[in-house]
């Protein structure tokens, strides 16, 4: 039976520290409109000047197609690798205590604080033919710097924290007693991971994947130094946008940016649908 709160029974209204919903919602909408919606709308409207024929010509351009493939293909591979290795990193940071744990935890956030240009220069120096790491691969005939492989390395570097920091709080909420209960019921370690732990982590894993992918798809600073920027080989879409701007082809630059925006939005939309489905599946 519902019992009316004492403050309501004696005629007092409950006041919130934060202003009411109307004012808070108005400030939220105004801020999002000013910071996000207006710039995106201006981008779409400016790119619309080329028309459908211009978009068709742009998408038919081989150089543009290769740049988009490199950007989104490398971003997808880097995001998958970050999920595969970011999940164990988050698990170790949550479930184990070891000397230097705080240092390792701080290193995970280093790509957030490090300027992307500094990261790109460092990675290019390390993975070049004569670099500390690159010369090892060079002995086997593998070239990393100034190839799409170098782009993937840079995108892994900047995307790892998104996966770790998204999954880490969810792992902290998983009680160890759940694993012990599964073990007492005869479940193996593999069964416990696949049927108990992973279903709980799947929405967070997908969120981390989406964040890492979206961040990597538009990355410029850390990639530009290690990519080599060879047209049709290792040229990324953000660099092609800069080239079009330097050619004073503003409509072409905004059109490429709009295509990237549409693809990124579509990917995030699909991932959100998958997240909603997994939540319903795990709660069922």
N, C-alpha and C positions, 0 to 999 in steps of 0.2 A: 504494500500500500504506500502511495506517495505521501510523504510528510512535508508540509510546506516549511521552508527555512524560517528560522526565527526572525531574521531581518525583514522578511516579507510580511510576517504575521504582525509585527509591531509597526509596519508602515515605512520602513527605511528601504531605499533603493541601493542595490549593490553597484558601486562605482569601480570602473577599471582604471588601472594606472595609465594604460595606453588610451588615447582618444577613441571615440566611438567608431563603429564599423563604417559609417558613412564617410567620415573624414579620412580614416585610414585607407579605405578602398579607393577613394578619390585620389589620394596622394600616390597610391600604388599604380593605378591606371595611368595617371599623368606622367609619372616617372618612366614607366615602361614604354609609353607612347613616345616620349621625348628621346629616350636613349636607344630604343630598339625599333619600334614600328615606323617612325618617320624616316630614319636612315634607310631601312629596308625598302620602304615604299618609294623613296627617291631613287634608289638603285633600280628597282623594277621599272619605274616610269621612264628613267633616262635610257635604259636599255631597250625600251619599247620603240624607241625612235627608229631602229633598224627594221622593224616589221617582221612578219613571219618569213618572208623571203630571205631577209638578212640572217635570221636565226638558222634557217635551213642551210644557207651558205656557210655559216660559221660552224655548224655541226658537221658539215661535209668536208671541212678543211682538215687535211691529214695531220698537220702540225697541232691543231687544237685537240683533235681526237687523241693523239699520242700523249699530249700534256695532261689531259684529263685522266687517261688510263694510268699514267705513271703516278699521279697524285692520289687517286682513289685506290688503285691497286696496291701501292706501297702502304697506304694508310690502313687498308684492310688487313694485309699481312702483319703489319706492326701491331695492330690492335689484337689480333689473334695470339701472337707471341706474348704480348703483355698479359693477356688473360692466363695463358698457360704457366707463365713464370711469376706473375704478380700474385696469384692465388697462394702458392706455397710461401712466398715472402710474407704475405699478410698472416698466414697461419702460424709461421714461426714467430713472428713478432707478438702474436697474441698468446699462444699456448706455451711458449718456452721462455725461461729466464736464463740468460747467459752473459758473460762479461762483454761489455761494449754494446749492449742492446740499445741503449739510448743513442749511441753514435750511429748505429745501423738505421734506427728509426729516423734520425735526422737526415741521413744520406738519402733516404727515399724522397724527402721533400726538396732535395737540392735542385732538381730541374725546375721547380717552381720559382726559386730565388735567383738562379743563375741566368744572366742575359742570354738569349738564344744565340746571338752572334758569337759570344764567347764559347758556348757549347759547340757550335758548328766549326769554329776554328780548331778547337781542341780535338774534336772527333776526326777532322780532316788530317790533322798532324799525326794522330795515332794510327789511323787506318790507311795512310798513304803507303806507297811501295817501300819507302825507307823508314816508316814509322815503327814504333815498338810492336804494335799488334799487326800492322799491315805486312811487315816483312816476313812474319811467320806464315801468313796465308800465301804470300807471294812465292814462297818456296814450293808450294803445291800448285802454283799457277792460278791462284784465285785472286782476283782483283776486287777490292771492296770500295775504296775511295773513288769518287768520280764515276760511279756506276749506280744503277738502281739499288744495288745491295747497300751502298753507302747511305742512300736515302732511307732505307728501312732501318738501318742502325740508328740514324738520327731520330727517326720517329719513335722507335722503341724507347730511346733515352727520354724524350719529352712526354711520352704517354704512360710510362710505368706508374707514376704517382697516382694517376686517376683511378687505376684499377685497385691498387693497394689500399688507398684511403677510402674507396667506396666499399670494398669487401670487409675491411678490418672491423668496423663497428658491428657488422652482422655476425662475424665470428665471435666477437666478445659476448653477444647475446645468447649464443648456443651453449646450453648447459652441458658440462662434461658428463652429468648423470645420464643424459640421453644416449651418449656413446656407450656408457657402462651398461645401460639397460639393453641396448642392442646386442652387446657382447654376451650378456647373461642369457639372452634368448637364442644364442647359437649363431649369430651373424658373424661372418668373417670381416676382416678389416676392409676388404674391397666392397662387400655388401653394405657395411656401415657408411662408407664414403658415398657410394652411388645411390643408396636408398634413404639415408637419413640426413647426411650433411649437405650434399650437393643440391637436393631439392629446396632446402632452406636458403642456400646461397645463390641459387640461379637468378632471381630478380636483381640482386646486387651485382652479380657477375655481368649480366646484360647491361646494367646501367654503367658499370665501369668500362665495358667494351664500347658502348655508345659514346661516352665522353672521350675516351682515348682516340676513337676513330674520328670524331668530329674535330678534335684538336689537331690531329695529324693531317687531316685532309687540307686544312688551310695553313699549315705551317710553312713559314718562309725563312726566318732568320737562321735557324739551326741547319736547314737543308741546303741553303744556297752555296755554302762553302764546300760541302762534301759531295754535292750532286754532280758537279762537272758541267751542268747546264748545256748539255749537247742536244740540239734539236733532234726530235724523233727518237732519242735514246734516254736521256736523263733530265729532260726539261720538264719542270713542274708547272702546273696551271697558274699558281700565284706569280711565278716569274714571267709567264706569258702575259699576264695582266699588266705587269710593270712595263714590259716591252711595248705593249699597245698604248699605254699612257705616254711613254716617251715618244711614240710616233704620232701623238695627239689624236689617236683613234679612241676617243672616250667612249663612244657607243660600243665599239668592239670590246673594250676592256670591261665595261659594265655588263655586256652580254655574257662574257665568259664567267664573270662573277655571279651572274644570275643563274647560269647553268650549275655552277658549283653549289649555290645556295639551294636550288631545287633538289639536286641529288642528295645533299646532306639532310635536308628536311625530310625527304622520302625515307632515307635510311633510319633516321630517328623515329619517324612515325611507325615504321614497320617494327622496330625494336620495342617501342612502347606498347604496340599491340601484343607482341610476344610476351612482354613483361606482365601485361594484364591477364593473359591466358595462363601463364605459369602461376600467378597468384591465385587465380580461381582453382587451378588444378591442385595446388598444394593445400589449399584451404578446404577442398572438397572431402 
